[in-house]
Amino acid sequence: MSRRPFTRRRFLATTAAASAAVIGAPYIRTSHAAGRLAIGFWDHWVPGANDTLTAICQEWAKKEAVDLKIDYITSQGNKIMMTATAESQAQSGHDVLQMLAWYPQSLAKSLEPVDDVMSGLIKQNGKTAPAVEYLGKAGGHWLGVPAVTGTQVKPPCARIDLLKQHCGIDVQAMYPAGKPPTKESDNWNWDNFVVAAEKAFKAGNPFGLGLGQTTDSVDWVGALFASYGAQFADAKGNVTVKSDAMKQVLEYAQRLVKALPPDVFAWDDASNNRYLISGQGSLIFNPPSAWAVAKRDNIKVAEQCWTFEMPKGPKGRFAPFLPFFLGTWKFSKNKSAAKSLLAHLNQRPNVEKLVNASGGYDIPSFESMRNFKVWEEVAPPKGTVYHYPPRDTQQVWMAGFPAPANIAQQ
């Protein structure tokens, strides 16, 4: 039987055909990912939450025969953001990196599309929050998989006793544990909020609302503006600051800021947490991390914390939202293992483990996963974060929306 000689031309043709097949094939989880994988995760605020994430990853790595290296990178001082930018520029670093909301858009040219992973997860779990798609897709492609750890909303976390004593507000009557909001919650609006803030300020326990340059400040202000219908730019990128809604919300903000601590313009994302835990603050906008740390450092404060919905404005209630993403770089040498781990972390049993470990801090981006028992059960007091996950009475909101992402992120 005659055999064709394996010439250089035949080698190139064979290689090209094989490459095309690999590029065009959908993501299929193999029996073993194998190889080495370096991951950079966000360093969680909640004590012990990192340990659960590490355990899930190590269990996966053992099964898949992967040599795994995990780094936890703080967001303090913007370190995790600077890491993403530096690795993108150097085309070297972790195979998988966790990044804040806007970074998949900013670093799109360096990120490997993960449509194959996301199509499977959406088929399993249903749709994601609209803000997740707004931030996680560019040019019709998914650039990151929603991260469980870190993804959060930032509603009020308030002192039950101080709001009742100084402001005449019974937050548990408005938002009872394990039950929907009562009729009294209709009065929880921005008009009554500023009156309460003024009373708390006069009593010596001001609301601690940051007005600095970090995400906690940007996100709650974005939700305030949205509740008045005020936008900086529309979906086409047109500047829309000259509006009656913008004038109204700015006049409101002028009044509110007078009832806040004078140094809030210099606050970072840890400042409001420390303020509440210290016992001085009566309300902050934050995930339950401040409450979780208070359980360790100041239990008397933790026992009086209650998390509930944002105030209502003329256009409704808007929950400040900050999603995290996990992306893999185009320069990664083990994309198969990276994608396998990204899919594994978003399996419902693993998501529930991570949410439980955070004391309910982490908010799943898949709406079908916001019914875990943890939000009913954690204490003290029991039910303290029951109203933390956004439900159909408020809209999850990303500051800057609906402007095109390349404009909104500025």
Buried (B, 14 or more C-beta within 10 A) or exposed (E): EEEEEEEEEEEEEEEEEEEEEEEEEEBEBEEEBBBEBBBBBBBBBBBEBBEBBBEBBEEBBEEBEBEBEBEBBEBEEBEBBEBBBEBBEEEEBBBBBBBBBBBBBBBBEBBBBBBBBBEBBBEEBEEBBBBBBBBBBBEEBBBBBBBBBBBBBBBBBBBBBBBBBBBEBEBBEBBBBEEEBEEBBEEBBBEBBBBBBBBBBEEEBBBBBBBBEBBBBBBBBBBBBBBBBBBBBEEEEEEBEEEEBBEBBEEBBEEBBEBBBEEBEEBBBBBBBBBBBEBBBBBBBBBBBBBBBBBEEBEEBBBBBBBBBBBBBEBBBBBBBBBBBBBBBEBBEBBBBBBBBBBBBBBBEBBBBBBBBBBBBBBBBBBEBBEBEBBBBBEBBEBBBBBBBBBEBBBBBBBBBBBBBEBBBE
